[in-house]
């Protein structure tokens, strides 16, 4: 059974995701899909619209066969560690033959050449990166410029002119870097992203909209029914189900009170110990707090944002404060050590067959719940804590909601329901 791996957030699963999944099966000539999916908090430093079990069900009903959780220690990281964690999990299953990711360019040749040269970060590239950062550019902008200059010096004009600054192209490069660094035999493929940009808020197509636009529709309307043209029927059913019980509209709004409690109650020194709190950002935070007109998330971001600090960087830093993620626990040395388990969130009947194979081929223990872990793992503990924080954003959260990781079995379905 040839298997393709996908790295996803499905926030929520929409028609574009369904197209990507179907085309991934086709171009990789695969029979099954293993998806590595972020849990309750995501790569851009945001809470997921819906909890990870609902999104797992969306994924399975949309065509995935096994859904594996990307631990929050990696799911909330910049592209390098997000990509490394996700690819390492696909590699660890022992059953994934191909990886297919969407990109703005749809080309993989230039990215593979860049990855081949930069996988072990030569000194010349590190020097270029340092020079670019000294200009005051944000890290993503500096990285793109350093790659351009390095590939130009290497005589690869096509790779030097590649639009690396576009978010899916950047993620794609880091997936390829991870494959190189892990010495993986997984074969990479890329599909061109069509009809809706990564963070496009306007809808310009009758059936395809970005997840950003769909979330905007869901959060601003009284009901998720307006998303119907842009999502599979199964996704709409689940959006409506969770909305009816007050659990389908999570955003930073629900966590602002928790966040400000920590920002106000902790010293600058303590804030500075959190992951992504760099270059004195903790002091800037403390200085800005008294000048706010309202204790709301967006005004805080607007005051904090500079050329150097992008919105995404700031969201990740604030999320680290909310979740209590320290620099020590999420240091490059710790992250490089990798994930020590494979957490299964759900599977289809075909996925059950894959899991039987995985139990023989996997390089890491396979967990069906946090309660099944044989030993304490700091990253698994962070996932349990993330679920508790996420559930506290609901108006009627119960203790069982807070500790659902210990109780919930993997989501199963009887078949694919488009």
C-alpha positions in Angstrom: 0.0 0.0 0.0 1.8 3.1 -1.2 1.2 6.0 1.2 1.5 9.8 0.9 2.1 12.0 3.9 0.5 15.5 4.3 1.4 18.2 6.8 -1.8 20.1 7.7 -3.7 22.3 10.1 -7.2 21.9 8.6 -8.5 25.0 10.3 -11.0 24.1 9.0 -10.9 21.4 6.3 -12.2 23.0 3.1 -12.7 22.4 -0.6 -9.1 23.5 -1.4 -7.8 20.9 1.1 -10.0 18.2 -0.4 -8.6 19.1 -3.9 -5.0 18.9 -2.5 -5.7 15.6 -0.9 -7.1 14.0 -4.0 -4.4 15.4 -6.3 -1.7 14.2 -3.8 -3.0 10.7 -4.1 -3.0 11.0 -7.9 0.4 12.5 -8.6 2.2 10.3 -6.0 0.2 7.2 -7.2 -0.7 6.4 -3.6 -3.5 4.4 -2.0 -3.6 5.9 1.5 -3.0 9.2 3.3 -1.2 9.8 6.6 -1.7 13.4 7.8 0.4 15.1 10.5 -1.9 17.7 12.0 -1.4 20.5 14.4 -3.4 20.3 17.7 -5.1 23.2 19.4 -2.6 25.9 18.7 -1.1 26.6 15.3 1.9 27.7 13.3 1.1 31.4 13.1 0.6 31.6 16.9 -3.2 31.3 16.9 -5.7 29.0 18.6 -7.5 26.6 16.2 -11.1 27.5 15.3 -12.2 24.0 16.4 -10.7 21.4 18.7 -8.3 18.8 17.4 -10.8 15.9 17.6 -13.4 17.7 15.5 -10.7 18.6 13.0 -9.5 15.0 13.0 -13.0 13.9 12.1 -13.1 16.5 9.3 -9.8 15.1 8.0 -11.0 11.5 8.1 -14.3 12.2 6.5 -12.5 14.2 3.8 -10.2 11.3 2.8 -7.3 11.0 5.3 -6.6 7.5 6.6 -4.4 8.2 9.7 -4.2 11.5 11.6 -1.1 12.0 13.8 -0.8 15.0 16.1 2.1 17.4 15.7 3.0 18.3 19.3 2.4 21.9 20.3 6.2 22.2 20.9 6.5 22.1 17.1 3.1 23.2 15.8 3.6 26.7 17.1 7.1 27.2 15.7 8.5 29.1 12.8 8.9 27.2 9.5 12.2 25.5 10.3 11.1 23.6 13.4 7.4 23.2 12.3 8.7 21.5 9.2 11.3 19.4 11.0 8.9 18.1 13.6 6.2 17.2 11.0 8.6 15.5 8.6 10.3 13.6 11.4 6.9 12.1 12.4 6.2 11.0 8.9 9.6 9.5 8.7 9.2 7.7 12.0 6.0 5.9 10.9 8.0 3.7 8.5 5.0 3.5 6.1 5.1 6.9 4.3 6.6 6.8 0.8 5.9 10.3 -0.5 5.3 13.8 0.9 3.1 16.2 -1.1 2.8 19.9 -0.1 1.1 22.9 -1.7 3.1 25.9 -2.7 2.5 29.2 -4.5 5.1 28.2 -7.2 4.1 24.5 -7.7 7.8 23.8 -8.6 10.1 21.7 -6.6 13.3 21.7 -8.6 14.7 25.0 -7.3 13.7 24.2 -3.8 15.4 20.9 -3.8 18.6 22.5 -5.0 18.5 25.1 -2.3 17.8 22.4 0.3 20.7 20.3 -1.0 23.1 23.1 -0.5 21.7 24.5 2.8 20.8 21.4 4.7 23.8 21.7 7.0 24.0 25.5 6.8 27.4 26.3 5.5 29.4 29.1 7.1 29.0 31.4 4.1 25.2 31.2 4.4 25.3 31.8 8.2 27.4 35.0 7.5 24.9 36.2 4.9 22.0 35.6 7.3 23.7 37.6 10.0 24.4 40.5 7.6 20.7 40.5 6.5 19.4 40.5 10.1 21.7 43.5 10.9 19.7 45.6 8.4 16.7 45.4 10.7 14.7 43.0 8.5 12.4 40.5 10.0 13.7 36.9 10.2 11.6 35.6 7.3 12.7 38.5 5.1 16.3 38.1 6.1 16.2 34.4 5.4 14.7 34.9 1.9 17.4 37.5 1.0 20.2 35.4 2.4 19.0 32.4 0.2 18.8 34.7 -2.8 22.3 36.0 -2.3 23.8 32.5 -1.6 22.2 30.9 -4.7 23.2 33.8 -6.8 26.8 33.3 -5.7 26.4 29.6 -6.4 25.5 30.4 -10.0 21.9 29.2 -9.8 19.9 32.1 -11.2 16.6 30.2 -11.2 16.9 29.3 -7.5 18.1 32.8 -6.7 14.9 34.3 -8.3 12.5 31.8 -6.7 9.7 33.6 -4.7 10.8 32.2 -1.4 9.2 34.9 0.6 5.7 33.4 -0.1 4.6 31.4 2.9 3.9 28.0 1.3 7.1 28.2 -0.7 9.0 28.8 2.6 7.3 25.9 4.3 8.1 23.7 1.3 11.7 24.5 1.5 11.8 23.6 5.2 10.1 20.3 4.5 12.8 19.5 2.0 15.6 20.7 4.4 14.1 18.3 7.0 14.1 15.4 4.6 17.8 16.1 3.8 18.8 16.4 7.5 17.0 13.2 8.4 18.4 11.3 5.5 14.9 10.3 4.6 13.9 8.2 1.6 10.4 9.9 1.4 9.9 11.3 -2.1 8.7 14.9 -2.1 6.1 16.4 -4.5 4.5 19.8 -4.7 1.1 21.1 -6.0 0.5 24.7 -7.1 -1.8 26.5 -4.8 -4.8 27.8 -6.9 -7.6 30.4 -6.6 -7.0 31.6 -3.0 -3.8 32.8 -1.3 -2.7 31.6 2.1 -4.0 34.5 4.1 -6.4 36.0 1.6 -9.5 37.3 3.4 -11.5 38.1 0.3 -13.4 35.4 -1.6 -13.0 35.5 -5.4 -14.1 32.0 -6.4 -17.5 30.2 -6.2 -16.1 27.1 -4.4 -12.5 27.8 -3.2 -11.7 30.2 -0.3 -8.7 30.3 2.0 -9.0 28.9 5.6 -8.5 32.6 6.7 -11.5 33.7 4.8 -13.6 30.8 6.0 -12.7 31.5 9.6 -13.6 35.1 9.1 -17.0 34.1 7.8 -17.5 31.7 10.8 -16.4 34.2 13.4 -18.4 37.2 12.1 -21.7 35.5 11.3 -24.3 34.2 13.6 -24.0 30.7 12.1 -21.4 28.8 10.0 -24.0 28.2 7.2 -22.4 30.9 5.0 -19.3 28.6 4.6 -21.4 26.0 2.7 -20.1 26.8 -0.8 -16.5 26.5 0.3 -16.4 23.4 2.5 -17.4 19.7 2.0 -20.8 18.9 3.4 -19.1 16.8 6.2 -17.2 19.9 7.3 -20.3 22.0 7.4 -22.1 19.4 9.5 -19.3 19.4 12.0 -19.0 23.2 12.0 -22.8 23.4 12.8 -22.6 20.7 15.4 -19.8 22.4 17.4 -21.4 25.8 16.9 -24.6 24.5 18.5 -22.8 23.6 21.7 -20.7 26.8 21.8 -17.4 25.1 20.8 -16.8 26.2 17.2 -15.6 29.7 17.3 -12.2 29.8 19.1 -9.9 32.8 18.4 -7.6 35.0 20.4 -10.7 36.8 21.8 -11.4 33.8 24.1 -7.9 33.8 25.6 -7.3 37.5 26.0 -8.2 37.6 29.7 -5.8 34.6 30.4 -3.1 36.3 28.5 -3.4 39.7 30.2 -3.4 38.0 33.6 0.1 36.7 32.8 1.4 39.8 31.1 0.4 42.0 34.1 1.1 39.6 36.8 4.6 38.5 35.8 7.9 40.5 35.9 9.8 41.5 32.8 12.5 38.9 33.8 9.9 36.1 33.9 8.3 37.2 30.6 11.8 37.2 29.1 12.2 33.5 29.9 9.5 32.5 27.5 10.1 31.2 24.0 10.2 33.8 21.2 10.7 36.6 23.7 13.9 38.0 22.1 15.7 41.3 21.8 14.1 42.9 24.8 10.5 42.3 23.6 9.5 41.7 27.3 10.5 45.3 28.2 8.6 46.7 25.2 5.5 44.7 26.4 5.7 46.1 29.9 6.2 49.7 28.5 3.2 49.4 26.2 0.7 47.8 28.6 -0.2 51.1 30.5 -0.7 53.0 27.2 -3.4 50.7 25.9 -6.9 52.2 25.6 -8.5 48.7 25.9 -7.4 45.3 27.1 -7.9 43.6 23.8 -5.6 41.4 21.7 -5.6 43.4 18.4 -4.7 46.8 19.9 -1.9 45.1 21.8 -0.5 43.6 18.6 -0.9 46.9 16.8 1.2 48.7 19.4 3.9 46.0 19.5 4.3 45.6 15.8 7.4 47.0 14.1 9.4 46.2 10.9 11.4 43.7 12.9 8.5 42.1 14.8 6.0 40.7 12.3 2.5 39.9 13.4 3.2 36.2 13.3 6.4 36.5 15.4 4.4 38.5 18.0 1.6 36.1 18.1 4.0 33.2 18.7 5.7 35.1 21.5 2.4 35.9 23.2 1.2 32.3 22.8 4.4 31.1 24.5 3.4 33.4 27.4 -0.1 32.0 27.5 1.0 28.4 27.4 4.1 28.9 29.6 6.6 27.6 27.0 10.1 28.4 28.2 13.2 29.0 26.1 14.9 26.2 27.8 12.3 23.6 26.9 12.0 24.7 23.3 15.7 25.4 22.7 17.1 24.3 19.3 19.1 21.6 21.1 15.9 20.1 22.6 13.9 20.5 19.4 16.7 18.8 17.4 16.3 15.8 19.6 12.9 15.2 18.1 9.6 13.9 19.2 9.7 10.6 21.2 6.2 9.3 20.4 3.6 9.1 17.6 0.2 10.2 18.9 -2.7 8.9 16.9 -5.8 11.2 16.8 -7.9 9.1 14.4 -8.0 6.6 11.6 -10.2 5.1 8.9 -10.7 1.4 8.1 -7.8 1.6 5.7 -5.9 3.5 8.3 -6.4 0.6 10.7 -4.5 -1.6 8.2 -1.7 1.0 8.1 -1.5 1.1 11.9 -1.0 -2.6 11.9 2.0 -2.1 9.7 3.2 0.9 11.7 3.3 -1.2 14.8 6.0 -3.2 13.1 7.8 -0.4 11.2 7.5 2.6 13.5 10.7 4.0 15.0 8.8 5.5 18.0 6.1 4.2 20.4 2.6 4.7 19.1 0.1 6.3 21.5 -3.7 6.3 21.3 -4.0 8.7 24.3 -1.8 10.5 26.8 -2.9 8.0 29.4 -1.1 5.2 27.4 2.3 6.7 27.7 4.7 4.5 29.6 6.9 7.4 30.8 6.6 11.1 31.3 7.5 13.1 28.2 7.8 16.9 28.5 6.3 17.5 25.0 3.4 15.2 25.7 2.8 17.1 28.9 2.8 20.4 26.9 0.1 18.9 24.7 -2.1 18.0 27.7 -1.6 21.5 29.1 -2.4 23.1 25.7 -5.7 21.2 25.7 -6.5 22.5 29.2 -5.8 26.1 28.2 -7.8 25.7 25.0 -10.8 24.3 26.8 -10.7 27.2 29.3 -11.7 29.4 26.4 -15.1 27.8 26.4 -17.9 29.3 28.5 -18.9 25.9 30.1 -15.7 23.9 30.1 -15.8 20.9 32.4 -12.8 19.1 34.1 -13.2 16.3 31.6 -12.8 18.9 28.8 -9.6 20.2 30.3 -8.1 16.7 30.6 -9.6 15.1 27.5 -6.2 13.9 26.3 -6.4 11.2 29.0 -9.9 10.1 28.1 -10.4 10.4 24.3 -9.8 7.4 22.1 -8.8 7.9 18.5 -11.6 9.1 16.3 -12.8 6.4 13.9 -15.1 6.4 10.9 -16.6 3.7 8.7 -15.7 5.3 5.3 -14.9 8.5 3.5 -17.7 11.0 3.4 -17.0 13.9 1.0 
